Amino acid sequence: MKKFIYLDNAATSFPKPPQVFKAMEHFMKEVGANPGRSGHPLSLEASRIVQNTREKLAALFNIKNPERIVFTMNVTESLNTVFNGFLKRGDHVIITSMEHNSVVRPLKYLEESGVVSLSIAPCDHKGFLDTEELPRLIKKNTALVVLNHASNVCGTIQDIRAVKEAIREVPLLVDAAQTAGCYPIDVERDGIDFLGFTGHKALLGPQGTGGLYIREGLSLRPLKRGGTGSISEKITQPDFLPDALESGTQNNVGIAGLGAGVDFILQQGISKIREHEQVLTSTLLKNLFDVQGLTIYGPLKAEKQTATVSVTFETILPTGTEHLPSGCGAINLGWLEDGLSPSEAGGILNKKYDIFVRVGLHCAPLAHQTLGTYPDGTVRLSMGYFNTIEEMEVVAGAIRKIAES
Ligand SMILES: Cc1ncc(COP(=O)(O)O)c(C=O)c1O
């Protein structure tokens, strides 16, 4: 394969540290057994590996009791576990206008089925939630607030602590798909009641892994029931975590890899990872600011976003922002010329420059409506820990050429 620059880490991180696939190979070749099912040494070793991953995740998110973490296939399953296992008929749920379809679709379904009612807390044109607005949306029957910690479209990071302070005792579910592994998360400090995370993005694990943290005192009805390897004499589901929510044989090979990914993160240190990604973001932004015909979305400040930057090559004013003097999160609004669509520009980056990006709506139509980029979407450049500053300069150069051509 030709040399390329991978800028699609918001979809899934690549490459993975070698210890991730080594741990998976070790599990497949040397361990192989089903954890928690048998008493022989291989099964015990498999259990130890799974427990080790749980403990490392607990250390990363400052979770006191690792048993409050359950493994899932991905954050989509984690979120669905909360929606289907926590909410009951008549409940009211608040989400934000920056949510991913993994939040919006299951909740819309529950709303249309007459189970819950839904409010959408508005975010501004840079994607920030106005936390002071939240108390106004809370009703007597509000059972859950769902917050996308960082936008997968433009990187905007929300202040979890401020959200929790605004909603007080209402349980808070944080979708940490874009921040787990690259931004500090502390469930105690931040007041998180449910934390959903996916293993294959910044946690550097393989696809098909994820998890959910459930604060002590909160309980969920399982999404599925079945064999857990524990209290087999009973024909009813165990009521203790993690077994209550972990029926059937898990993706243990994946969990072994995820453990190695989290290990890598703990060894590097989350602050070093965050610092590097901030430098990548600020380098890219600095090199893009004066590109004529380019619009950049999001905070435009590395410290307020993840290493995800969205751009368009059409200098149209985002809908609803015409009256704003200079805001809306976009820049260069003076250059009102026709440009390339996101899919045309993304195609050129992918094919001509071997810069691998994602274009379109990124499974987040609500977020694009908020940013003013619906329905065409954006070209998304999403960096990861293994990208370099030199690559940012090459990428900015290619974008400049495309915008000028
Ligand atoms: C904010 C957000 N939530 C949820 C998801 C869904 O992740 P997964 O496909 O791993 O379940 C993504 C993935 O892009 C995301 O960015």
The ligand as an SDF file (V2000), in Angstrom:
LIG
                    3D

 16 16  0  0  0  0  0  0  0  0999 V2000
  -20.3740   10.5050   19.6340 C   0  0  0  0  0  0  0  0  0  0  0  0
  -20.5340    9.0890   19.1590 C   0  0  0  0  0  0  0  0  0  0  0  0
  -21.4450    8.3020   19.7410 N   0  0  0  0  0  0  0  0  0  0  0  0
  -21.6200    7.0320   19.3530 C   0  0  0  0  0  0  0  0  0  0  0  0
  -20.8540    6.4790   18.3510 C   0  0  0  0  0  0  0  0  0  0  0  0
  -21.0670    5.0400   17.9700 C   0  0  0  0  0  0  0  0  0  0  0  0
  -19.8970    4.2950   18.1720 O   0  0  0  0  0  0  0  0  0  0  0  0
  -19.8840    2.7180   17.9410 P   0  0  0  0  0  0  0  0  0  0  0  0
  -20.1230    2.5170   16.4790 O   0  0  0  0  0  0  0  0  0  0  0  0
  -18.5340    2.2690   18.3580 O   0  0  0  0  0  0  0  0  0  0  0  0
  -20.9800    2.1540   18.7510 O   0  0  0  0  0  0  0  0  0  0  0  0
  -19.8980    7.2530   17.7140 C   0  0  0  0  0  0  0  0  0  0  0  0
  -19.1060    6.7220   16.5910 C   0  0  0  0  0  0  0  0  0  0  0  0
  -18.7490    7.3980   15.6730 O   0  0  0  0  0  0  0  0  0  0  0  0
  -19.7260    8.5980   18.1380 C   0  0  0  0  0  0  0  0  0  0  0  0
  -18.8150    9.3850   17.5730 O   0  0  0  0  0  0  0  0  0  0  0  0
  1  2  1  0
  2  3  1  0
  2 15  2  0
  3  4  2  0
  4  5  1  0
  5  6  1  0
  5 12  2  0
  6  7  1  0
  7  8  1  0
  8  9  2  0
  8 10  1  0
  8 11  1  0
 12 13  1  0
 12 15  1  0
 13 14  2  0
 15 16  1  0
M  END
$$$$
